[in-house]
């Protein structure tokens, strides 16, 4: 019977780091384009939802990093 292979910590760390960077870059791009008037009115809800998702991802990653730091400190 085949078993699922857990991703290595290194792969997980790389994915977390990439997700964090992509989210922060996406927020910066959305904010810059919005400030320059680059979105149509009907696009704002979609763009706003994308930005909110990026903010949420950053918050989750920061929370995970804090939990990880607390676990290391306890050891």
C-alpha positions as CSV (number, residue, x, y, z in Angstrom):
1,X,0.0,0.0,0.0
2,X,1.4,3.4,-1.0
3,X,1.8,6.0,1.7
4,X,1.8,9.7,1.3
5,X,5.2,11.2,1.6
6,X,5.4,14.2,3.9
7,X,7.2,17.2,2.3
8,X,10.6,17.8,3.8
9,X,11.0,20.8,6.1
10,X,13.3,22.4,3.6
11,X,10.6,22.2,0.9
12,X,8.0,23.5,3.3
13,X,10.3,26.4,4.3
14,X,10.9,27.3,0.7
15,X,7.2,27.2,0.0
16,X,6.4,29.4,3.0
17,X,9.2,31.8,2.1
18,X,8.0,32.1,-1.5
19,X,4.3,32.5,-0.5
20,X,5.3,35.3,1.9
21,X,7.4,37.1,-0.8
22,X,4.7,36.7,-3.5
23,X,2.0,38.0,-1.1
24,X,4.0,41.0,-0.2
25,X,4.9,41.8,-3.8
26,X,1.3,41.3,-4.9
27,X,0.1,43.8,-2.3
28,X,2.7,46.3,-3.4
29,X,1.7,45.9,-7.0
30,X,-2.1,46.2,-6.3
31,X,-1.5,49.3,-4.1
32,X,0.7,51.0,-6.8
33,X,-1.6,50.3,-9.6
34,X,-4.7,51.4,-7.6
35,X,-2.9,54.6,-6.6
36,X,-2.2,55.3,-10.3
37,X,-5.8,54.7,-11.2
38,X,-5.1,51.5,-13.2
39,X,-8.2,49.6,-12.3
40,X,-11.7,50.0,-13.6
41,X,-14.5,50.4,-10.9
42,X,-15.9,46.9,-11.6
43,X,-12.5,45.4,-11.0
44,X,-12.1,46.8,-7.4
45,X,-14.0,44.0,-5.6
46,X,-11.9,41.3,-7.3
47,X,-8.6,43.2,-6.8
48,X,-9.6,44.0,-3.2
49,X,-10.4,40.3,-2.5
50,X,-6.9,39.3,-4.0
51,X,-5.2,41.9,-1.7
52,X,-7.2,40.7,1.3
53,X,-6.1,37.1,0.5
54,X,-2.5,38.2,0.4
55,X,-2.8,40.0,3.7
56,X,-4.4,36.9,5.2
57,X,-1.6,34.7,3.9
58,X,1.1,37.0,5.4
59,X,-0.7,36.9,8.8
60,X,-0.9,33.1,8.7
61,X,2.8,32.8,7.8
62,X,3.8,35.2,10.6
63,X,1.7,33.3,13.1
64,X,3.3,30.0,12.0
65,X,6.8,31.6,12.4
66,X,5.9,32.9,15.9
67,X,4.7,29.4,16.9
68,X,7.8,27.9,15.5
69,X,10.0,30.4,17.4
70,X,8.2,29.7,20.6
71,X,8.6,25.9,20.1
72,X,12.4,26.4,19.6
73,X,12.6,28.6,22.7
74,X,10.9,25.9,24.8
75,X,13.4,23.2,23.7
